[in-house]
Amino acid sequence: MTFGSALRQELRSLALAQRLLADLPSAPGVLARLRDARLHVIGAEEEFRALKIGSHQDPSWAFLQEMRALGHSAAERWLTADLASVGIRSTLDLSGFAGPVLEPQISTQWMGAL
């Protein structure tokens, strides 16, 4: 799976919503679930970047096996490091997706609409 622009936008929206809801002491139903959502990601970005340029378009069986091995390795690392966090806390820091801090006036207006 890849981090496409649509997924990045969804994560940015979630990060923004969580930032706005963070100070809300008792958010109702859906907003509380949104604020408290726990997210995890398994990735091999560094290994993928280390591949030679253009190799991501290689349809060969050897390359597909290499990608599979990278995925298995990334999953094993994540399971070792983060499995205990499932159901307790996020292992993905959404702050990088949220963008710059909102102007106080904008967040105040949005919160007033709740």
N, C-alpha and C positions, 0 to 999 in steps of 0.2 A: 504494500500500500504506500501511497505517497502523500506528502503534504501538499495538496493542491490549493489553489487560491480560494476555492469555496470553503474548504475546511479551515484555512487560516482565518477567513472572515468570520466563520462561526465561532471559532475560539476567541477571536477579538471581541465579538459581541458578548460572549459568555464572561470573559474577563472584565469587560466594562460593567456588565450587570452585577457581577460579584463585588466589584469595587463600590458601586453605588449602594448595594444592599448590605455591605459589611457593617455599617454603623446602625442599621435598623434593628432595634432590640427584639422585636417580635414580628417578623415578616409573616404574612398569611400564606398558608398552603403552598401553592406553586412557587411563590417567591422564596419561601424558606428552602424548598428543595433546590431551587436554582442557586441560591446563595451558598448552600452547603454541599453542592455537587463535588464529588471526589473523582478526579481524572488521573489516568495513567497513560503512559506512552512507552512503547518498546521500539527502539530505533537503532540503526547502525549508521548514523549520518557520517561519522568520521571515517569509517571503513569505506563507505560508498564514495565519499569525496576523494579517497586515496586511489580509487580505481583510475585506470588510464582514461583520458578524454575520449569520448565517443563510445566507450565500452557499454554504456547503459542501453545502447541500441543493438548490442550483439545478441542474436537469436540462437547462438550455439548451445548445445547441450552442456558443454563444459562451463560456460558462463552461467547458465541457469542453475547448475549444481553449486557453483561458487556463491550465487545469490542465496540459495537455500541454506548453505552452510553459514553464511553471514547472519541470516535470520535466526537460525538455531542458536548460534553463539550469542546474539543480542538477547534472545529470549532467556537463555540460561543466566546471563549476567543480571538481567532484570529480576528474574525469579529469586536469585540469590540475594540481591540487594533490597528488593522492594515488596516481595510477596506478603510479608507481615503487615504492610500498610494498607492492603486491600480491605475496604470496609471501615477504615479508621481515618485515613487522611489521603490527600492527593499526593502523587509523586511527580506530577507535572506542575511546574510553576507557570501560571498563566500571565504573570506580570509582564513578561516580554511581549505578549500579544495585545495588551491593553492600550499601548500607545501612551502619549503624554498624559499627564494628570489633567483631568477636566477642570474647567474654570468653575470656581465655587458657585457662581450664579447659575450656571447650567445645571449642576447637580442638585442645587437647592430647588430649582423649578421642577425638575423631574421628580424629586422626592415628594414635593408638595402635591403632585398629581396622584400619589398613592392614596 
